């Protein structure tokens, strides 16, 4: 079941055409970003505005149907960042072109979604040249 076009447009606009996890801009990307179910449909998540996020292909594919991950610092299993219920800056901050975790949720999300993969760092540097980074 796909998300209706009008609902997908609302999700994209609400996100400002940026991935709600890694904050990458859709502008310079060749691949289309996805409308992602925060609570996956396989776990009962519905296709409603409050359960949808705009996600780049990398974040969406790494997240898949996961809702939790292991914090690399404490080794505790914690929920992944939830863009509808939490504020990005409460869990993450920028350190140059890298994202660092302020909390266990931030650190676990960074690790699971590979938010500092070398390709993502290159994209952020390119976005900087076009005035798209930092978001």
N, C-alpha and C positions, 0 to 999 in steps of 0.2 A: 504494500500500500504506500503510495507516494503522498507527499504533503501537497495539498492544493496550492496552486500558483499564487493566489492572493495571500495566503498564510505565509508561504515562503518569502514573498516580497516583504511582508511585515518583519519577518525575522532578519532578513538582510539589512533592511533600513535601520532597525533597532540596533544592530551591531555596527552600523557605520561602515559596512562593507569590509569589516575586519574579522579575522578569526577570534572568537571569544576566549580561546585558550592561549595561543601564542601571540596574538595581536597582529599577525601578519596582514597586510593589506591585499585585497583581491585584485587591486589595480594592476600590478606588474606580473600577475600569475597567468600562466598558460592554461592551467587546469581550473575548472570551475570549483568553487567551494561547495560544501555540502550543508544541507539542513540536517542537523544531528539531533537525535533523541538523547537528552541528558540521562533520563532513566530509560534504558533501551526497551523497545517494544517487546523483546524476548523476556523481559522482567516485568511486564505490565505497563510500561510507559505508553502514554497516549500522544497522539499528534495534535497537541494543543500548544498555544503560544508559550505558556509557562513551562513547558517541557522541551522546548526546541532551542537550539543554539546554532549560530553560523560558525562553521568550522572548516579550516583548510583540509585538504585531503590527508595530509600527514597526521594531523591531530585526530581526525575522525577515524582513520584506519588504525592508529595505535590504540585509541580508546576502545574501539569496537563495542563490545557489550559490557565493558567493565564499569564498575561504579566505585571501586576502591583500589588501593595500591599500597605498597610498602614504603614507608618513610625511610630513605637510606641512612638517616642519622640515628633514629631510635629503633628501627626495625619493627615498628608497630604498623599494623594495617589500619589505614585511615581512609575516609571517603576521598574521592577525587574532587577537584574544584567543581563547584556547581554554579555556573554563570548566572542563574536566575535567583539564587538564594544568597550568594556571596559577592563581595566586592573584590575585583581583581587585585587592586593595590593593597588590600589587607593580607593577601597571601604571597604576592610576588613583588619584586622590584627590579629595576634595570641596573645592571653593572656593565656599562659600555653596551655592547650588543648582546650580552648574555642576560638571561633571566635567572634571578636567584630567588630561593624560597624564603619567605619570612616565617612560615609556619610548617608544621608537618604536612598539612594538606598541600601547600605550595611545593614542598620538596618532593612529595610522592607524585604529584601531577607532573612536575618537570621530568622526573625519572621515567614514568610510565609513557608519557607522550613524546619523550625525547626532544624537549623544547629547545635544547642547546646543541642539537646535532650540527655538525659542521656546515651542512647545506643551509640550515636555517640562519646561521651566523652570516653566511655570505649574502643571503637574501636581505637580511637586516641592513647590511652595509650598502647594498644596492638601493634599498628603500631610502636610506639616509641621503644618498646622492640626489634623489628625486624629491626630497622634502617630505617623505612619508614616514620617517622614523626619527625620533621615537614617536609613538602614536599620541 
